[in-house]
Amino acid sequence: MKTIIFVLVIILGCLWGCETRTFTFVSTIPKTLEYTVDQTGAFSETYTLYADDFNDDLDLPEDAIIRAVEIESFAIKAEPQEGNEASDVIIDCYAGTETEPFAENVRIPVNLSLSYKAMPGLASSLVSKLRDELEGFVVDSNPLSIAFRIEGDSDPAGERVHVLIHIQVTITVGYEQESEFPSFL
């Protein structure tokens, strides 16, 4: 009964006169890039993030007006798999068509600890370019995808690397949405 009365008040209020109000929202999404490495010596692996999948996970309203896309953090961990000989892995991280890494000489201890560690060695100008590409994902699904590539080797070099590398990227999207309200509210 209360719901019906509330709806009637809203309808009558809109007949009386409505105004548009804009509300600001923030949505945060963690994306985990996973790489399976099974290699002796140097390696290169790629993970492709697709705009459609990213936007489905983000699940913004269709009438959202995007105001900002920010990369909040990068974190990394490496889980040893059977037969791994490396105690550490050193990697460079690339995104899109960039020839320079956005993270360079990242040393990851290979252990059973499942906790992420903040990714060191980030190049702010290249992270900004990546942020721009992610904003394109959200605004108009352009580009259609971003390829994230890691290149590296074991430490000491030349040992068998059999690990699962997880890179977690936390992205925040600020957006506005307009709603109609009765003038008297």
C-alpha positions in Angstrom: 0.0 0.0 0.0 2.8 2.4 0.9 4.5 1.6 -2.5 1.3 2.5 -4.4 0.9 5.8 -2.5 4.5 6.7 -3.2 4.2 5.9 -6.9 1.0 8.0 -7.1 2.7 10.9 -5.3 5.6 10.7 -7.9 3.1 10.5 -10.8 1.1 13.4 -9.5 4.2 15.4 -8.8 5.4 14.8 -12.4 2.1 16.0 -13.7 2.5 19.1 -11.5 6.0 19.6 -12.8 9.3 17.7 -12.9 12.9 18.7 -12.9 15.9 16.8 -14.0 18.6 16.1 -11.4 22.0 14.8 -12.1 23.6 12.2 -9.8 27.3 11.2 -9.7 28.3 7.6 -9.2 31.6 5.7 -9.1 32.0 2.1 -10.2 35.2 0.1 -9.5 36.2 -3.0 -11.2 39.2 -5.3 -10.6 40.4 -7.1 -13.7 42.8 -10.0 -13.4 45.1 -10.7 -16.3 46.4 -14.3 -16.1 49.4 -15.8 -17.8 50.5 -19.4 -17.7 54.2 -19.6 -18.3 56.0 -23.0 -18.9 59.3 -22.2 -20.5 63.0 -22.7 -19.9 64.8 -19.4 -20.4 63.2 -16.2 -21.7 59.4 -16.1 -22.4 56.7 -13.9 -23.8 53.0 -14.4 -23.1 49.9 -12.3 -24.1 46.5 -11.7 -22.5 43.8 -9.9 -24.5 41.2 -7.8 -22.8 38.1 -7.2 -24.9 36.0 -4.0 -24.7 32.7 -5.9 -24.7 33.7 -8.2 -21.9 35.1 -5.3 -19.9 31.9 -3.3 -20.3 29.7 -6.3 -19.5 31.6 -6.7 -16.2 31.4 -2.9 -15.5 27.6 -3.0 -16.1 27.0 0.8 -16.3 23.5 2.1 -17.1 23.0 2.8 -20.8 22.4 6.5 -20.2 25.5 7.0 -18.1 27.6 10.0 -18.9 31.2 9.1 -18.4 33.2 11.7 -16.6 36.5 9.9 -15.7 38.3 6.6 -16.0 41.2 6.0 -13.6 43.6 3.2 -13.0 43.8 2.9 -9.3 46.4 0.2 -8.9 48.4 -2.6 -10.4 49.2 -5.7 -8.2 51.0 -8.9 -9.1 51.7 -12.4 -7.8 53.2 -15.6 -9.2 52.1 -19.1 -8.2 54.6 -22.0 -8.8 53.3 -25.0 -10.8 54.7 -28.5 -10.8 58.3 -28.6 -12.1 59.1 -24.9 -11.5 62.8 -24.3 -10.8 62.8 -20.5 -10.6 62.8 -18.7 -7.3 62.0 -15.4 -8.9 60.7 -14.2 -12.3 61.7 -10.8 -13.8 59.3 -9.3 -16.3 58.5 -6.3 -18.4 54.9 -5.5 -19.1 53.5 -4.0 -22.3 50.0 -2.8 -23.4 48.5 -2.3 -26.8 50.9 -1.4 -29.5 53.5 0.3 -27.2 57.1 -0.8 -27.8 58.1 0.6 -24.4 57.0 -1.3 -21.2 54.6 0.4 -18.8 56.4 -1.7 -16.0 60.0 -2.7 -16.3 62.2 -5.1 -14.5 59.5 -6.3 -12.2 60.8 -9.0 -9.8 58.2 -11.4 -8.7 59.1 -14.0 -6.0 57.7 -17.4 -7.0 56.1 -18.8 -3.9 52.9 -20.3 -2.5 51.8 -17.0 -1.0 48.5 -16.0 -2.6 48.7 -12.3 -1.7 49.2 -9.7 -4.3 52.1 -7.2 -4.1 52.0 -3.7 -5.5 53.6 -3.6 -8.9 56.8 -1.5 -8.9 58.5 0.3 -11.8 55.4 1.8 -13.4 56.1 4.4 -16.2 53.4 7.1 -15.5 53.3 8.4 -19.1 52.6 4.9 -20.5 50.1 4.1 -17.7 48.3 7.3 -18.8 48.1 6.1 -22.4 46.7 2.8 -21.1 44.1 4.8 -19.1 43.1 6.6 -22.3 42.6 3.3 -24.1 40.5 2.0 -21.2 38.5 5.2 -21.3 37.9 4.4 -25.0 36.6 1.0 -23.9 34.0 2.6 -21.7 33.0 5.5 -23.9 32.6 3.9 -27.3 34.2 0.4 -27.2 37.2 1.7 -29.1 39.7 0.1 -29.3 37.9 -3.3 -29.5 40.7 -4.9 -27.4 44.0 -4.3 -25.7 46.7 -6.9 -25.7 48.8 -7.1 -22.5 52.1 -8.8 -23.0 54.7 -9.9 -20.5 58.3 -10.7 -21.4 60.7 -12.1 -18.9 63.1 -14.8 -17.6 63.8 -16.7 -14.5 66.3 -15.6 -11.9 68.8 -17.1 -12.0 68.4 -17.0 -15.8 67.9 -20.1 -17.9 65.9 -22.1 -15.3 62.5 -23.7 -16.0 59.7 -21.2 -15.3 56.4 -23.0 -14.7 54.2 -20.4 -13.0 50.8 -18.8 -13.1 51.3 -15.0 -13.1 48.3 -12.8 -12.1 48.3 -9.1 -12.7 45.4 -7.3 -11.1 44.4 -3.9 -12.4 41.8 -1.9 -10.5 39.9 0.6 -12.6 37.5 3.2 -11.4 34.9 4.8 -13.6 33.1 8.1 -12.5 29.8 8.7 -14.3 26.7 10.8 -14.1 23.1 9.8 -14.6 20.1 12.1 -14.9 16.7 11.3 -13.3 13.3 13.1 -13.3 11.9 14.2 -9.9 8.8 16.1 -9.0 9.5 19.8 -8.4 8.3 19.7 -4.9 10.8 17.0 -3.7 
